[in-house]
Every structure is written in structure tokens, then in C-alpha cells.
Amino acid sequence: MVTDYDAVVVGSGPNGLAAAVTLTAAGQRVLVVEGAAAIGGGCRTSQLTLPGFRHDDCSAVHALALASPFFRGFDLVGRGIRFASGGAEYAHPLDGARAAVVRRDVTQTAAGLGADGDAYRRLFGPLTRHADAITATVLSDLRHPPRQPAAVGRYGLAALRSAQRVATRFGTAEARALFAGLAAHGMMPLSQPPTAGLALFLGLLAHSAGWPVVVGGSGQITRAMAQYVRDGGGTVETGRQVRSLRELPSARAVLLDVTPRALIAIAGAELPPGYRRALDRFRYGAGICKADYALSGPVPWANPGCKEATTLHLGGSFSEIARAEADVAAGRHPEAPYVLAVQPGVADPGRAPAGQHVFWTYCHVPAGSPRDMSAAIEAQIERFAPGFGDLIRARSVRTAAQEEDLNPNYVGGDISAGLMTVRQTFARPVRRWNSYRTPLPGVYLCSSSTPPGPGVHGRCGELAARTALRDVFGIRELPDLSAIAPPGVARRLHRHLDALPDQPDIGRPGRREADHHAGLHEQPERRGVRHQRTWRRKQHEDRDGHPAEQADLEGGERDEVGLSGGSEPVAQAETAHRRDGEVLEGDAEEQGEEVVADVLGSERRAGDGQAETEDGELRDDVAERAARSAVTDFGGHGHPSRPALPAALVRLSAADWRGADW
């Protein structure tokens, strides 16, 4: 059994496993430690009610898994994961057997919205046409210029608004309710920004990637990821709670798929006091009460369109949903809650015995609530599907308090691992250039409490792992996740071949053949941290098939290559990959930090006192000036290797930073 590891990952949710996969793909030996008895965190499938009924414990619909750059690189479909969708992506029933039904095609959806069809098409048509660029930006670390700045900028301007404001463009009850149902996923009052951003993003995903379920359950995703780590020589250990960093085996890097609250508990006094105070200020959101059902038949929706959809938003009109979400934010349990429901059997009938169905629901409740809301949930379902109660064979209910007991990352039952306010979108969990690094050398945070936030996309883990690879292991190249087997397989084959005696009569297989059989025959050899000094450019394709530049450095003398039209010589040439319009953190990382350092230096030279607060974060006005400088100095040059903070961040005033409830 392997006892020495290059890296230890605490937590086996999608982000923890994404970190482990990324490190494994880069040739590192990884130990994954999970406190629960089974891997997966919020992405697993269990028998919660009766034998033969397979329920998703938390995440159930996987638009992000299809759209995520990480999972595209990992190639879930190529690893045997199957996705399935119903005839409609989602539906929103209303009283009187009415419903708004969203299908993959924007025009077809708009045709069902009557007088609001044109308004819907004008809103979601352009977003869907630029879905790849918008998705790449939303699922990034939010520190690099978008691939299509005009399209992403238009999305950003609308995204920073409240759902209540954007919904004014619709006049019909159906279209307004549809938008409310999307926005309420954010678990915030619909009058607050950026609830419109979530509604727009989820809507464009429905029209691009779709909202599918995983055949066999969400746990198939995390099982495939864990198997990749094991195949690469790593270990996945369950049932082991980590209460202190000192409990972990020696490793060069430690990545924690935990919340800021847990980071404080695990790292304890090792964290600087200022950083601890900043983590303490991180805000968590509302909780959920989840109810799963084993049904004797399909849900009897009054509107036929609802029978085709895998996902349903139950809550009635825009005003009803807004009132329910406002109640939760105020600490009250709504009498008629907003209910998110999934009927996987529409697309995956194998989740239950023949003719029967599983049904997945939850509603929002005040954080930490111990109240069982299943009666209120069932009342909302009965409202739009009379006779639902007669189909219930068994139910399983978890309150918000129980959710946290089962998964400590769900603080108070908050499945988002922290509010997604504007502030906590860009400064997540604290205001630092690189949110994944902690002040402790070799220790990184990789949970949904870091950018880009909640969802089964793996990007928090991947981006944290890439930071660790640069910082600790000196690896800047983007690991290839698409190989059939990770590098560790070839490494073990190499050791086996080296131990074989020479067999000149038969011929001895070599390392090239070992790499071929391990599925690595097209992978380039890893280069050292510091490349030779000649700058040569070549074109390659990124994980999504988009042309991307790679700065490839080989032997010879250093060329002074100018950036931005040749006006700035390159002092030190490093690899500068691009994927989905973002820069692989090489020079871009250092340049971004240099911008902040330059601003801090100018502040000190001007005699303006300390540029940092006592908590180790940038002072409000300095942070704003640093953001503006990043955009004007870097974003204006138009060179892909120069990072820029999002223009939306620059629009925030110092007052916004100081605590406006964004």
C-alpha cells in the first residue's frame, strides 16, 4: 500500500475529486480522505426509501457537467457516463392547468409564451448564441479576460441586476413565473442582485447543454472520478474525519474541499489572525429541507407539458415565489414554499422498478431549521398534480439541520457553501487575487466556497489543483485529462519493464509501448519548470476544440519578444496556454499579482498609510484602484496572456465593497 503521497485531498465531493483528478493527470500520487462512509459528497446516489429505488442525495440535474471545461476535458461520456433528457428541459406549472415549458430550442420555447415570445427570444437568443463564451467566463476564476468580451459584457450588465428588475420586460404570468423559478435557485430574495445572473445563466444552459440527468444516478460521475485517481496510483479512503492538519500524512500539498468555517477548525491557530477574521466574515445562505419519494406511478400533472420535463419549479406566480424567498431570508418558514422538483424517471426509467418512479424535491428554509417541511412540499405538488399523495409508497425527509449533520459543507443546510452575492462572487471566500491559496504554504482551499461557486462542474477543485501544481510542483502545463488512464499507470508499467531481463530473441517492449497501452501515446513529455529561452509559437486546440496559443520554449538563446504589438519585451518566457479564453496560470498569475503590488507600492509612496486592512485584505479604495488598474493596464492591451479583472468588478464602488448587501 502506498504510504507516501505527493498531495492529500480532504473531501470527495465533485471539487475534491476534480482536484485529485487534475493532480493525478499531472503525474502526482494522491490520497483522498472522505469523512463519510461513501464518496461523492453532494453528488452521489443512494437507496433512501425502498429497495430498487435509487435517489440522488443532492445534485440531480447536470447541465454544468456537460458545459464545464473540466468535465469536457475529463470526457465523462467517453468514460461510460450517459446523460438523458426528457422532451422538455424544465417546466413551471401555474394554477388552472397552465404551464410554461422550456425546450432546448429558443424559438420553440418562445412560441409557447404567447405575447412574451418575442421578449423571451430577444433575451435568451443572443445569450444562447454565445453560450460557450459566457459559460467559460462564469465557470472561471474570474481573473482573466473573456474570449468574447462584448458578448460576455452584455451578459454581465444584465447579470448584476435583480431578477425582479429583469422580469419587468415580461408581461404574462407564464414568462414572469418562469424567470422567477430560475432565479430562486440562488436561495436569495428576488429583489437582490445578482439573482438575474443566475436566472440568465441557467436559462442559457437549458438552451445549449440542456438539463439532463445521469443514467443510473449522479453518483456515476464521482465514481468515475475516484476510479481515475485509483488507476493513477492514488488512494481514496472513506470514513475518516479530519479534525486537524496534523492528522494528515506528510505530503507536499494539501487541498481542502471544505468551507471557510471548517478550514478554521482544521487549521486552527496555524492561520494568521487576520485571515481567520476574514474567513469568519464569510456569509452562508438559507438551508433546504429535502424530501424524496418512492411512487407507485408517474406524477399526475394537470398540464401535459409538465409530464415531459425532468425538472419542475413549483411555487406559482412571480409574486408568490418572491414572497416565499423573502420569508426565508427573514428567518420565516413560508406557508407556500418554492419547491424544486425532479422526476428522473421521465428520462431514466431504470431508477425504480418497472412502472414506478422516484421523485426528488426540496424547498428553502431558514438556515439550520429542524422543521420537517414535507407537508408543505406535498401541498404544492398536489396543487399542480392532484392525486399525487395517493401514489406515495415511501418518503425520506432531511431537514436543514440534518443536511449539515450528513455533509458538514452544507452549513445550516446551505447546499451552495456560501451566499452568491456580488461581493461573494468575486471575493470568495476572501478578497485575495488567488482565492485558492491560503496563507499556509502548500495548503489550498478547493470547495464551492471558492470561485466559481456551487454546482457540479469541478472547476473549484481543478483551479485549486492547478495553483498547487504551479506553486509546489513547478508544473505549468495543463494536465491532459482525456487519456484512457492517468500517467501513474504508465509509471507503474515503466517500473515493471525496467525490472524485466533483456530478451533479445523475443524483443522487449519499451516505454513507448507502455505509454501506448496506457492510453498516453499522444501525451507530450513533461518539461521542467524553467524552459530554455527561445520563444516559438505553435497552434494547438484546447479541450473544447477551440484554437489556442501555446508558447513553446526550446533550446537556444532567449529572444526578446514584444507583447502588445512589440512594445513590451518579455523578461522571462513561460508557457502561456489558453483554454476557453482563459490563460493557464503562468505569467498571467504573476502579472496579476504585480498589478496589485504596483498599486500597493504607489499607495505607500504617496504616504497614504497602510494599503491593507488589519485582516490582511486589500483596503476598500485600494482594491477598487487595483481592479481599475488591472483592466486599463492589462485588459486594454488585448494580449491573451495579460489578465484583467472583470469589468463588472470595476463598476463596484468602494461603498459596495464595504458591505452593501450585494
N, C-alpha and C positions, 0 to 999 in steps of 0.2 A: 504493500500500500504506500502511495506517495505521501510523504510527510513534510516535504519542503515545497513551498509554493512561491511563485512569483507574485501572486496577488490573491487577496481574500476579499470576497464579496459577501456582505451581510444582507440577506433578504433575497428571496427567489421569485419576487413579482416580475412582471414584464421588464421593468427597468433594471432590476438587479441582474436578471438573466441576460438582458441586452448588453450590459457592461461585461458580464462574463464571456459572452459570445465574442464580443469585439476583442477582448484581451486574448482569448483563445485563438482567434483568427490571426492575431499578430504573433503567435508562437509562444504565448506565456502559459505556464501551468497555473490553474485557477482552482481555488476552493470556494464553493458557495455554501454558506451557512444559513439555514432556514429554521426559524423558531417553531413553526407549525409542523404538524405531522405529515403534511403533504406540500409539495411545491406549488407555486403559481400565484400566491398572494390573492389578488382580486381577479385573476384570470385562471380559474380552474372550474372543473365540473364535478358535481357530487350527487349522490343519491340522498336527497333531502326529505323526500316524502315516502314513496313506496318503492319496492323492488321493481326494477325495469324502467323507472322514470329518472332521466338524467337532467339535472338542473344546473345552470350556471350560477356559481356562488355570487358573482358581482357582474363583471363585464359580460355582455351577451351579444352585442351587435358591433361589427368590426369594420366600419368604414376606414378608420385610421390605420388598421393593419394593412389594408390594401393600398392606402395612399402614402404611408410612411416611407421615407427614403431608406431607413434602416431595414424594414421588413422587405422592401423591394430588393435590396441587396442580399438579404438572407434567403430570399426566394422560398417563401412558405409553400407555394403551390408545388414547386419542384421537390419539396421535401414531403409531399403527400398530404398537405393540408388542403381540404376542399371547402370552398365557400359557396353558400347557396342563398338565393334571394327569392322572395315571393313576387307576385305580379305587381306589387306596389312597394315602394321603399318605406313609407310610413303614412299614417292616416290620422286625422283629427276629427272624431265624431262630435256632433252637436245634437241638441235636442230636436225632436221631430224627425228622426231618422236621416238627418242631413250629415254630411261629412265633407271635409276637404281631403283629397287623396293625392299624394305626391308620387309620381312615377319618375323613372330615370330621365325621360325626355322632358325638357323645359316646356316646349310648346304643347305637348300633350297635357302636362300638369296645368298650364295656364288656361287651356281650353275648358277645364273643369271649374274654373274660378269665376266664371261669368264676367261681370263688369270689371273685375280686378285682374282679368287675364293679361291685359297689356302692361299694367303696372308690375305684375309679377315677372313677366318676361323681360321688361326693362331692368328690373333689379337683379334677377338671377342669370339672365342670359350672358351678359359680359363677364360676370364672376365665373361662370362655368367654362367659358372660352379660355380663361386664364387660370383654370383651377390648379394646374401643375405649379405655376409660379407662386400663386398665393399659398398653396399648401406647403411648398418648400420654405417659404418665409415664416408662416405660422408655426411650423414644426422645426424651427431652427433655434439657435441660441440667442437670436435677436440682436446680434452684434455685427452683422455683415450686410452689405448692400444687397437688395433683392435682384434677381435676374431680370425682372421686367419692372423697373421702378414705377413707371406710370400706372400700370395695372394694379400693382400692389399698393401704391399710394392711394388710388381711388378706393380700394377696399379699406385701407387703414382709416381714411377720413370718416367713412360710414361706421366702421367697427368701433370707433371710440365713442359712439353715441349710445344712448339708451334704446332698448327695444321699444319703449313707449313712444319715443320720438320718431323712429324709423317707421313704425307701424302706421303713422298718420297718413302715409301715402296710399293706404288701402282703405276702401270704403265698405266692403262687405264683411259680414261677421265671419265667413269662412276664411278669408285671407288673413284677417287680423288674428283670428284664433290660431291659425297655422303658424304664424310668426311667433305668437306667444308661447306655443308649445315647444318651439325650437329654443327660444331664449331661456325658458325656465330650466333647461338642462344646467344652466350656470348656478342654480341654487342661490340666487340673489334677487332682490326686488327688481322688477322690470323697469322701474324708473331710474335705475342706476346704470351708468356706463361701466364696462363695455358690453352690456348684455346684448346689444345689437350685433357685436362682433361674433359672438358665439352662434347666434341665430344664422347669420350670413354664412359662416364657415360650415356649420352642419348642413345647411341647405345646399351649398355648392357641392359638398361631398356626396349628397344624395343624387345629384345630377351628374356626377363624374365617376367616382369609385363605386357608389351605391352604398347601401346599408345592409350588408349580408350578415348571416350567422355562420358559424363554423360547423360543418357537418360533424356530429359526434360531440360537440360541446367546445367551449372556449379553452378548456384545458389541453386540447390538442396542440395549441400554439406553444404553451410553456413546456409541454413535454418534449416537443421537437427541439426547443432551445436547450433544455437541460441535456438532451441526448448529444447534441453537438459538443457541449462542454465535456461530457464524459468521453466522447470519441477523441477529443483532443488531449486526453490525459488528465483532465480535471476531475474533481470530486464534488458531488452535490450531497450535502449532509442535512438531514431534516431532524426536527425535534430537539434542536439545540438553541436555547435562548442565549443571546449575547447581552450581558449587562455591563461589560466594560471592555475597552480596547485591549486591556491586559489579558483577557481570556483568549484572545485570538492567537493562532500560531504565528511565528515570525514570517513576515512577507515584506517585499519591497513596497507594495502599495495595498491600501485598504480602501474599498469603495462601499459606502453605506447607503443602502436603499431604505432609508428611514426618514422620518420627519425631523424638523429642527428640534422639536421637544425631545425626541429620542436621542438625537445627536448630543444634546446637553447631558442627558442621563448616561450615555455610553462613554463620552469623552471626559465628563466631569471637570475637575479642576485643571485639566490639561489645556482647556480652551482659554484664550485670553479673555479677561473680564468684559472688555468692550464688545467682542464678537458674541459672547454669550448674551449680553443685553440686547444686541441686535436680533439674535435668534428668538429671544423671548418676546420681541415685539411682533413676530410673525403671527398673522391672524388666520384662524381656522373658521370654516363656514358652518352651515347648517348640517344636520345629520339626516339620515334616512331611516325609515322603517321598511324593511323588505319582507314581502310575502310571496311565497312560491306555492303553486297549486298543482296537484295531480287531478286531471279532469277526465271524466268518462267520455267526453266528446269535444268537438271544436266549440269555441266561444260563439254564442248565437247573436252576433252583432246585428243591430237593426238595419244598418246601412251595408249593402253588399260589398262596397269598396273596402270596407274595413276587414272583410274576410280574406282579402288578398295580401294585406300588409303584415310584415313581420313585426313592425314597431307601431305602437299607438300612443298618442298623447291624450290623456283623459283629464278634463277639467272644465270643459265648456268654453265660454267666450273669453276674449282677451281680458275683460274686466274681472271675470271670476278668477282666472289664473293669477292676474296681478294682485288681487286681494289675498289669495291664498299664500303667495310668496311673500307678500308684505307681512302677513301674520307670522309666518315662520321667522322672518328676520327680526320681528319684535318680540320673539320668545313665546308666541302663542301657537297652539295646535289648531290648524284650520278645520272647520267642520266639513268642508268640501275640498279636500286637498287636490293638488295637481298630482296625477298618477302617471308614471311612465310604465308602460306595459310592453312585453314582448311575447309573441306566440311563435316559438321556433318551429313548431310542427308544420306551419304553412310551407316552409322551405326544407325542413329536415324532419320528416315523419318518423325517423328511427329513434327519436329522443324518448319515445314512450311505446308501450305495447300497441299492437295494431288497433287502430280506431280511437285511441286515447291520446291525450295531449298533456304537455307540461305548459304552465303559464307562469311567467316571471313578472313581478311588479315591485315597485317601491314608491313611496311618497316622501316628501320633505317634512322634517320635524325640527324643533329647536335642538341645538347641539346637546348631546348627552341624554336625550329624552329616554326614559324607560317605558314609555307608553306603547302599548300594542295598538297599532292603527289599522289592523286588518279589517275591522268592521267598516271603517270609513272608506278604505280602499274598495271593498266589495260593493259598497253602496254606489260608488262612482261607476264601477263596471256594470252593475245592474241597471244603472241609469241609461246606458247606451247599448246594453246587451241583456234584455230581460230574460230571466231564466238561468243566468249564469250560476247562481247559488245551487241549483239543482244538479249541476254537473260535478260539484266538488267532491272528490273521493278522499282527499287528504290535503292538509296545508302545513307549511312550515313558516314560522314568523321569527324574524330577528329585529329587535328594537335597535335604536341608535346606540344605546349603551352596550348592547350585546355585540354590535358590529365592531366596536373598538376592542372589546374583550377578545374577539376572534382574530382581529387584524389591527395591531397597535398603530399602524399607519393611518387608520381611519379615526383620527382624534375626534371624539364626540360623535362618531358616526359620519364624519365628513369624508366621503369617498374621493374627494378631489385633492386631499392632502394640503389644503390651504385655499383660502378665497382667491379667486381670479379677478381681483380688482385691477385697475390700470396700473397702480403702483406695484402690486404683487405679480403683475405680468412681466414687467421689465426689471424689477428688483426682487428676485425670487431666489432664495428667501431673504437675502440681504442685498444692500446696494454695493456690489462689487463688480469689477469688469468681468471676472470669470467666477460665476456663482458656484461652480462645482468644486473649486479648491476651498479647503478650509485652512485656517492658519497653521494647522499641524502638518508638518512635512509628510508627504506620502498618503495623506488621508483626504478622501474626496466624498462629496455628497452626490448621490445619483438617483434620488427619488423624484416623485412628481412634485415635490416642493422646490424643484429647480426648473429652469426653462426646458422645454416649452410648456410644462404643466401636465395636467391629468390626461388620461387616455391610454389605450393600449397601442402605443406607437414605438416604444423602446428608445426614443430619442434622448431622454434624460440620461439613461444608462450609457448609451453609445457615446454621447458627447462628453460625459464624465470620463469614460474609459479612454477616449482619445486624448483628453487632457493628461491623464495619468501616463499614457504611453509616451507623450512628449516629455513630460516633466521627469519621470522616473526612469523610463527605459530608453529614452533618446530615439524613439520611433516616430517619424512624422508622416510616413506614407499611410494612406488609407488602407486598412486591412481588407483583404478580399474575403467577403462573407459567402460568396457564391460557390466555393469549392464543395465538392461532394463530401469531403472530410477535411477537418481542420489540420493545420501544419503539424500538430502533435502526432498525428497518425504517421506522416512521413518520417518524422523524427524517430519514432519507435522502429519503423522499418529500416531506417538508416543504421540504428544501433544493431539491429538483428543482422543486417547484411555485413556490417563490419566484423561481426563475430564469426561469420561463416569462413571455413577454409577455402582457399582458392581451388577451383575445379576447372582446370584448363581444357579438359577433354569435353566437358559439357557446356562450359561457358557460365560465368557467374553474373546474375542480374546486378545491375548497377543502381545508383541513386536516381538516375533519370527514370528508370523503370519503376522504382519505388514511388517516386513522385507521381508518375502516370497512374499507377493503380490506386493511389490515394486521392486521385482527382485533382492533383496540384500541378499537372504538367504544363499549364499555361501561366502559372504564377511567377512573377519576377523574383529574383533573389533579393533578400533584404539588404539594403545598403546601410552604411554606418550613419551616425548622427551628423557628422560633418562631411559633406561631399567635397569632391575636387572642385576647382574654382572656375571651370569653363561652363558658360551658360549656353545650353542648347534647348530649343523649344521643339516639342512634338505634340501632335494632336492625339487624343485618345477619347474614349467615350466613358461617361460616368455611369453610375449604377442604373440610371434611368434611360440610358442611351442618348443623352444629350452630349454634343461636342463639348469637350472641356480641355483646358490647357494644363500641361504638366511641365514644370521647369525641371529638366533632367540635367544633372551636373556630372560630367565625366572628366577624365584626366586632362591636364594641361594647365596653362596659365589662366588666371582669372581675367574675365572680360568685364569691363565696367559698362554694364548695360543700363540704359536710362529708362526709368519708369515715367509714366505720364508724358509721353512724347519725347523721351530722352532728356528731360530737364533735370532728373534726379538720378545720380549714379547709384547703383546697388553696392552697398558696402560689404554685404555678406549674402551670397546667393544661397537660398534654401529651396526645398521643394514647395511648390505652390499649386496644389491640386484644386480643382473646383468640382463640386458636385451639387446639382440642383441650384446653381447660382450662388453657393456659399463657398468660402475659402476654407480649405483644410487648415486647421490652426497651425501655421508655421510662422512666417514673418508677420502674418496678419495679427496674430495674438500679441506679438511683441510690439508691433506698431500701435495697436490699440492702447496698450498699457502705457506706451511712450506718450501718447496724446494726453492721457490723464496726468502723467508725470510732468509734462511740459506745462500744463495749466497750473498744477500744484506749485511748480517752481516759480512761475510768474507771479502767483499769488503771494508766495513768501518774499520774493524780491521786492514786491510792491509794498511790503510791510503791512499786509492785510491780516496779520495774525495767523492762527492755525487754520490750515485748509481742511483738516479733518476734525470730526467731532470726537468727543472723548470715547465714543463707542467704536471708533475705528472706521466709520463710514465717511464718505465724502460729505462735506458741508453742503447744504442745500444749494446755495448760489454757485458754489464751485462745481457741483455736479451738473448744474444746468449749463455753465460755461464750457465744461469739458464735453458735454454732449453736443453743443453747438459747434465747438471746435472740431470734433470728430467728423461731423457732417460736412462742414465747409472745407476742412483741410483734406479729408480723405474722400468723402462721397462726391465732391465736385470734380475730382481728377479723372474719374471714370476708369481707373485701372482696377482689374478684378482682384488684385492682391492687397488692395487697401481697404480696410474695414470702415464701416460707418454705422453709427448708432441709428436706429430707425428715426425717420423724420417725426413720427408721432411722439417719440420721447422728447424731442427738442421742443415740441409745441407745449410741453408741460412747463408751467412756471414754477418758480421756487415755492410759491404758496401751495401748488399742487403737491410737490414733494413733501412739504412739511406736515401733511396729514389730512388733506381733503379726502373725504371718503370716496375714493375712486373705485 
